[in-house]
């Protein structure tokens, strides 16, 4: 199961790399619940994430996440100690800290221009992309392949002027289908006798 999840994660990461130009080292924003789960299970976040994703990454947090953990009290002391080791990303809530969810959403924004990943909840699983992301990737890949008719015509004209050989389309090979039974394997009909 673990290998299957790692293959799926590598596949999804390559999609994000190619479609959204997200480059290594990946920037991962750590949430308080993720840090608490790591503390309970005695997991080193940066090491395990880099093993799971098979790439280099850098972990970050925000001041709002730290403030939320300090408000939650002594139960989250271990998670706060883990998160304080990471570098803090500046957020727009420096004066009045908000909840961690709102802060992380504001950092990502509508288009996630900085290419952040968010680590939250319990287990390390890279979720499948949303329908909007999948549709965007499909549109992006179809735009790369398709070319408007005007551009195709001008490209052909330029090739003819430069005497570049244009490969002819091959005729499709006709596949032979089943014709009938083998005459040697068929029983002969019996003649009716008088």
N, C-alpha and C positions, 0 to 999 in steps of 0.2 A: 504494500500500500504506500509506503514511504517513497519508493522509487517512482511510482506512478504520479504521486503529487509533485515530486521534483521535476519530472518531465513536463507535466502540465504547467508548472511555474516557469520553467525555461521557455516553453512555447509562448506563454502569455507575455513574458518579458521581452522576447524578441519581437512580438507584435507591437508592444509599446515603444521599443527602441526604433523600429522601422517606420511606424506610422506617426508617432508624436515627437520623434527626435529626442527622446530622453536618453541621456548618456550616463555612463558610469563615472564616478561613484554615485550610486543612487542616493537620494536624500529621503530619509525615513523620519517622519514625525511620530514620536512616541507619546502615547496617551497614558494616563494614570492607571487605567484598568489593565492595560497590557503590562505595565511595569509591576503591578501588584501580582499578576499571574506569574510573571517571571520570577518574582521574589519567592512566592509560595513553592514553585516547582524547582527552584534553585537553577535557573537557566541564565546563562550569560547572553544577553539580548543580541549584541552586535555579532558575536561569534556564530550563534545559531542562525541568525538571519542571513549572514553571508554564506553559510554552508547550505542553507535551504535554497537560496536564490542562485547559488554558484557564481557570485560576482562580488565586487567590492561595493561597500555602501558606507554612508555616514549617518549616524543617528542624531536627531535634534529634538528639542522640546521647546515650549514657550513659557513665558512667565505666568501666563494664566493657568497652565497645567500645574505648575509648581504651587501657585496660590490656592488652587482647588484642593490639591493634596494636603497642604498645610491646614486648610479649613476642615478637612475630614478627620483630623486628629491622629491619635496614636496608632490606629489600625493601619494606616497607610504610611507609617514611618519608614518601613523597609522600601516601599515603592518610591518614596520621596528621595531616599538615599541613593537609589539606583538612578533615578532621573536627573539628580543634581550632577551626575558625572558627565552628562551630555551637554553639548553646546546649546545655548538658547537662541532661537531665531527671534528677531525683533517683530513684535506685532503692534497693531494700532491701539491696543488696549493697555498701554503702559500706565496711564493715570488711574483707570478704574478697571481692574481685572474682571473678565466675564467668565462664563463656564468654559470648560476645555473644548466642548463640542463647537460652540460658536466661534471660539478663537481659531480652531483648526480649520473650520469651514471658511472663515474670512481669509486665512492664509492661502488656502487653495484657490478661492474665488470661483468664477464660473468656468474658466478654461484651464486652470492648473498650469499656468504659463511656466512656472519654475520646475515642474515635473516632480512634485512631491508624492511620496507614498505615505499612507497613514497606517500605523500599527496600533490596533485597538482590539478589544475583546480578549479571548483566551488563547486560542491555538494559532499556530503559524500556518495559515492557508492563504494563498493568493486567490482572491475571488475571481470568478469569470467576469469578463467585461459586460457592462450593461448593453441593452439593445441599441441605445444611442451611440455608444462607442463602436459597437460592431458595425452598425450602419455607416458610420463615418469612415471606418477602415475600408469597407466594401466600396464606398463611393470614391475614396482616395485611390484604391487599387484599380478600379475601373477607369478612372480618369487617366491613369498612367498608361493604360493599354490602348484606350480609344483615342482616335485622332479625328478631328473634324474633316469632312469631305474636302473642304477647300485646301487644307494643309496637305492632305494626301495627294491631291491633284498637283499642287505646286511642287511637292517633293518628287513626284514621278517626272514632271517636266524638267526639274533640275538634274535628275539622274540621266534622262535622255540626252540633255545637253552635254553632260560630262562623259557620255558614253559608258556609263556604268551598267553592267549586265544586271538585268532585273530577273530574278529567278521565276521561272514559269510555275504555275500551279500544277501539281501532279494530279493525274487522273485518279480518282479513288479506285482502289482495288476491289473488284467484285468478289464477294465471298460466296463460295459454293455452299448451298444449303443441302439438306437431305433430299436425295432423289427418290429413293424407294428401297425396298428390301433387297438384300443380296439374293440373286437368283439361285445360287447354290445352296442357300440355307432354307429355302422355301420348299415345303412339301409339294410334290406334283399332284395335280388333280387326277382323281381316279376316273377312268372311263367306264361308262355304264355298258354293261355287256348284255347281249340279246339272249 
